[in-house]
Amino acid sequence: MVLDRKVAFINLTDRSAEIKSIPLDLRKKFLGGRGINMYYLSQSYSSKLDPLSPENPLIFGAGLLTGTLGFGSRMSITAKSPESGHLGDANVGGDFGAELVKAGFGHLVITGKSSGPVYLFIKNGKIEIQDAQKLKALDTVETQKKIRQELGDEKVQVMSIGLAGENGVRFASIRTGLKNSAARTGLGAVMGSKNLKAVAVRGTLDITISDPRKYQKYYLKQMKSLMETKWVQALGRYGTPLLFQYANAMGFLSVRNNQWTTVGDHGYALEAEALEPFSTGMLSCFGCPAHCRHRFSMDEGRYQGTSGEGPEYASIGSLGTKLGNLDLQNIIYATELCNRYGLDTISTGSYIAWVMELYQRGIIDQEMTEIPLNWGNGETILELLHRIAQRKGFGNILAEGPLAKKAFGENSKDYLLNIKNFPIEMTDERLPKSFALGMATSTRGACHMRSRPSLDVLGLPEDVLKKIYKGPVSSRFSAYSGKGRMVWWHELLNAVCDSLGFCRFLTVFSSPHAPQYRQFSKWIALSMGLFLTPSGLRTIGERIYTLERMMLVRDGISRKDDTLPKRYFDESIPEGPAQGEVISRDKFNEMLDEYYRLHGWDEEGIPKKKNLKRLGLDE
Amino acid sequence: MKIKVDSKKCSGCHLCEMVCSLFHLNIINIEKSAIRIKKDDLNTSLNTPLLCRQCKEMKCLEGEKGTKDKAKKRFVWNRIHAERCPFDALSILEEKAYHCDLCGGDPQCIKVCTPKAISIAQ
């Protein structure tokens, strides 16, 4: 039974594990996945909590519906971030989340620090701590293989760190499979700080279903209508690289650290079609009908013999155009290298873009960087990846992420485009105002996945938008009007989605017809007999988002931090389809006012007491 | 009637396994499914769906008493018979094995296979 899943509190210092039931009341308030992770994190979160200390809890959480017939079987990993110094959270697909559930667990709360390298082995309700001396410095794929070999079971699923996590690179990822990464906010470094190389799970337990016949019928109906949408058909054929084309054509791509926002016709070299010669098929995460993941193989050229999965749009942008790099084979190889080392491709690209611009402007020189940092040089990018993961020379400075500004001086600060100490990603948000606001308000720093209202790209008629968002929203992509509402709406939906374990792409993201609260409510009722109304689910989204905000408030974050990089306000886009676009401070503030009002936060962005009481967050 | 497999198309989503256990046992447990996806997820990323081929000459039941037709309609088998399969086609968990009974003529797994890696062959 889904609701029987347990939580394990594991302390690596004294090697203890306490297994507890997850109270039904907690499920009703936070569902699972990201929601319950945030509840556990909030118990110990403070501005004083050192992200790399044994006290920082590293929390794994499977979505409420992970491992069942849902729209995805994802999980979240949560801790205080060593990269931003604020809230850390990363969501990941693949097969690990479902296996954790099959082993009888919904959540793992890991604290302490082992005296030597270890990995956890969790099987059907039991937890063991195993020696990981032999796994030291192995890459993330070799680690998984070795653990399977040692345990004699090819079905074991593993989340592991690579050399980057072991070396405390502040933007290290946690990885499973060939490509799936819980990459954002540097949680691999948290895992490394605990001397925890990997978590391995294996389960064969039953999940009982409340109303099996109706549930199966309902799933089939939902799946059929999802597969009929153009969005999912295109996603299953091209994967996320199809989004690159939009961003480049419309002019909201990061090019050379957002000095430009399109590469025009040069973009053909990186479009979804250009990937086809390397693609050897499409793959799915556990329980997903859409199969949006490429597997690739490079059979000739400089990187001959490299195979794996990916790259996704975020990596193409981050290790490609953002660095002025248009060499697709180099981008594929760089992505694979990041995956092997356990580096977040997005943050890695952002920090390299930062130092390339500092080099371009003469703020740093070769005396510091050791090698010339010219835009678009693929081999330079690869060399930097090695040096960062190995913390070698200049790489050791870059491995500190935003803290590297200490080494680069005061003048370097504005060129690290960031929000809440977390770097801007593969896009530029001066054109799409809803995207800009969503980046400014995201609870994990500059991140598109907290809200990204991709529906805005479609330019749907305003009466349709009004029906979805229950209020007026402009259908113009570049307009400000109603976009506060749009962002607020998606933040709540996505919080629920992440707590169910559903995939963003299969709920209301780029298709207005995809499932949302009404469907979620039925799904939960049929699978586990838990009755949560659609509006009740939205309240859960509010509760999760507000709890995240309250943790940020403990760090002193308020309206002053819900902002955008200076470049977005002060420099208009120099050329291309979005030429002249810039963010107006006044209009941005108006969007923010509307956004706070809808959340029930005061004008400084602090949740109001009566709202906290309503959400049961006032204790 | 049998289920035809085109391994190249399999995306490895496990949906077929989930609906198989759900349809027959009212639970979700991909270990208790007559179809299983063998994954080479850390190397080639290739997935191979395995299930009973409905052989005319059933090596698995050779020398057994009783009608083979009856066994063909059964979902839960014992592991001894399953281990005789020359294709290693049946899933085995502890002492039980899971055999494709074609859902009584309306295979459920095919309905959720969006890449069409499995289909009906008459």
Contacts between the chains, C-beta under 8 A, distances in Angstrom:
chain1	res1	chain2	res2	distance
A	67	B	28	7.1
A	68	B	18	7.4
A	68	B	28	5.5
A	69	B	15	7.2
A	69	B	18	5.5
A	69	B	19	7.1
A	69	B	22	7.1
A	69	B	28	7.0
A	95	B	14	7.7
A	95	B	41	7.4
A	98	B	14	7.5
A	102	B	29	7.5
A	102	B	30	7.7
A	102	B	31	7.9
A	141	B	42	5.8
A	144	B	42	5.7
A	145	B	42	5.5
A	148	B	42	7.8
A	177	B	41	5.6
A	177	B	42	7.2
A	178	B	41	6.9
A	178	B	42	6.4
A	178	B	45	6.4
A	204	B	29	7.1
A	204	B	31	4.6
A	204	B	93	6.1
A	205	B	29	7.2
A	206	B	25	7.9
A	206	B	27	4.4
A	206	B	28	7.4
A	206	B	29	4.7
A	206	B	32	7.5
A	207	B	27	6.1
A	207	B	28	4.3
A	207	B	29	6.6
A	208	B	26	7.4
A	208	B	27	5.4
A	209	B	22	6.5
A	209	B	26	6.4
A	209	B	27	6.4
A	209	B	28	6.3
A	212	B	22	5.6
A	212	B	26	4.2
A	212	B	27	7.8
A	215	B	22	7.6
A	216	B	19	6.4
A	216	B	22	5.5
A	216	B	23	6.8
A	216	B	108	7.5
A	219	B	112	7.9
A	220	B	111	6.1
A	220	B	112	7.2
A	223	B	112	6.6
A	223	B	114	7.6
A	227	B	114	5.9
A	236	B	114	7.2
A	280	B	45	7.7
A	281	B	8	6.9
A	281	B	9	7.9
A	281	B	11	7.8
A	281	B	45	7.3
A	281	B	46	7.9
A	282	B	11	5.8
A	282	B	115	7.2
A	283	B	11	5.2
A	283	B	12	5.7
A	283	B	45	6.1
A	283	B	47	7.8
A	284	B	11	4.0
A	284	B	12	5.9
A	284	B	13	3.6
A	285	B	13	7.4
A	286	B	13	6.9
A	286	B	14	5.6
A	287	B	13	6.2
A	287	B	14	6.1
A	287	B	15	6.1
A	287	B	18	6.7
A	288	B	13	5.4
A	288	B	15	8.0
A	289	B	13	6.7
A	289	B	15	6.4
A	289	B	112	6.9
A	289	B	114	4.5
A	290	B	114	7.5
A	291	B	11	3.8
A	291	B	13	6.7
A	291	B	114	6.8
A	291	B	115	5.9
A	295	B	45	4.1
A	307	B	44	7.6
A	307	B	45	8.0
A	308	B	45	8.0
A	309	B	45	6.3
